[in-house]
Amino acid sequence: MVEDLALDRAYAALADPTRRRLLEALRDGDARITDLAAPLPMTFAGVSRHVGVLESAGLVRREVRGREHWLSLQPAGLSQARQWIDEQADFWSTRADALAERLREKKHAR
């Protein structure tokens, strides 16, 4: 149940384009929230709420350095989501292969 909650939080966080944009901006390295907020068409408070969702999902980590708040990516936050996708892909790939084999058998039986 706890695992499901973490997975739900990760996917909910990734569902929003602004949050994905923040994560993409952090691929270059740690950044101040003020720098991440500057190019976005919203208030700082709005960006801060998005950061809170990302933190809650375990996708970013906030570090306070003096008066500045710095964010960094937490790739481990995506590991459970990645694992779930991999499991689904394996399942459906196996099912698709079985269907393709069945169709070949049916075609040759005619």
C-alpha positions as CSV (number, residue, x, y, z in Angstrom):
1,M,0.0,0.0,0.0
2,V,2.8,2.4,0.8
3,E,4.5,1.5,-2.5
4,D,1.2,2.3,-4.3
5,L,1.1,5.7,-2.6
6,A,4.7,6.5,-3.7
7,L,3.9,5.4,-7.3
8,D,0.7,7.5,-7.3
9,R,2.6,10.5,-6.1
10,A,5.4,10.1,-8.7
11,Y,2.9,9.8,-11.6
12,A,0.7,12.7,-10.3
13,A,3.9,14.8,-10.1
14,L,4.9,13.9,-13.6
15,A,1.4,14.5,-15.0
16,D,1.8,18.3,-14.9
17,P,3.8,20.0,-17.7
18,T,5.2,22.7,-15.4
19,R,6.6,20.0,-13.0
20,R,8.1,18.1,-15.9
21,R,9.7,21.4,-17.1
22,L,11.2,22.0,-13.6
23,L,12.7,18.4,-13.7
24,E,14.1,19.0,-17.1
25,A,15.7,22.2,-15.9
26,L,17.4,20.4,-13.1
27,R,19.0,17.9,-15.4
28,D,21.8,20.5,-15.8
29,G,22.5,20.4,-12.1
30,D,21.3,21.9,-8.8
31,A,19.4,25.2,-9.2
32,R,17.9,27.9,-7.0
33,I,14.1,27.9,-7.0
34,T,14.2,31.6,-7.9
35,D,16.2,30.7,-11.1
36,L,13.8,27.9,-12.0
37,A,10.8,30.2,-11.5
38,A,12.1,33.1,-13.6
39,P,11.2,31.8,-17.1
40,L,7.8,30.4,-16.0
41,P,4.6,32.3,-16.6
42,M,3.4,32.1,-13.0
43,T,4.0,33.5,-9.6
44,F,6.8,32.4,-7.4
45,A,4.2,31.0,-5.0
46,G,2.8,28.9,-7.8
47,V,6.2,27.5,-8.6
48,S,6.8,26.8,-5.0
49,R,3.6,24.7,-4.8
50,H,4.8,22.7,-7.8
51,V,8.2,22.2,-6.1
52,G,6.3,20.9,-3.0
53,V,4.6,18.3,-5.1
54,L,7.9,17.2,-6.6
55,E,9.4,17.0,-3.1
56,S,6.5,15.0,-1.8
57,A,6.9,12.5,-4.7
58,G,10.6,12.1,-3.9
59,L,11.7,13.5,-7.3
60,V,13.6,16.5,-6.0
61,R,15.4,17.4,-2.8
62,R,15.5,20.9,-1.3
63,E,18.6,22.2,0.5
64,V,18.5,25.6,2.3
65,R,21.8,27.4,1.9
66,G,21.6,30.7,3.8
67,R,18.5,32.4,2.5
68,E,18.4,30.5,-0.8
69,H,16.6,27.3,-1.5
70,W,18.4,24.9,-3.9
71,L,16.8,21.9,-5.6
72,S,18.5,18.8,-6.9
73,L,17.1,15.8,-8.8
74,Q,16.5,12.6,-6.9
75,P,16.6,9.9,-9.6
76,A,15.7,7.2,-7.0
77,G,12.2,8.8,-6.9
78,L,11.6,7.5,-10.4
79,S,12.8,4.0,-9.8
80,Q,9.5,2.6,-8.7
81,A,7.7,4.3,-11.6
82,R,10.3,2.9,-14.0
83,Q,10.0,-0.6,-12.5
84,W,6.2,-0.5,-12.9
85,I,6.5,0.6,-16.6
86,D,9.1,-2.1,-17.2
87,E,6.8,-4.8,-15.7
88,Q,3.9,-3.6,-17.9
89,A,6.1,-3.5,-21.0
90,D,7.3,-7.1,-20.3
91,F,3.8,-8.4,-19.8
92,W,2.4,-6.8,-22.9
93,S,5.4,-7.7,-25.0
94,T,4.9,-11.4,-24.0
95,R,1.2,-11.2,-24.8
96,A,1.9,-9.5,-28.2
97,D,4.5,-12.2,-29.0
98,A,2.0,-15.0,-28.1
99,L,-0.7,-13.3,-30.2
100,A,1.7,-13.1,-33.2
101,E,2.6,-16.7,-32.8
102,R,-1.1,-17.7,-32.6
103,L,-1.9,-15.7,-35.8
104,R,1.0,-17.4,-37.6
105,E,-0.3,-20.8,-36.6
106,K,-3.8,-20.0,-37.7
107,K,-2.6,-18.6,-41.0
108,H,-0.6,-21.8,-41.7
109,A,-3.5,-24.1,-40.7
110,R,-5.6,-22.8,-43.5
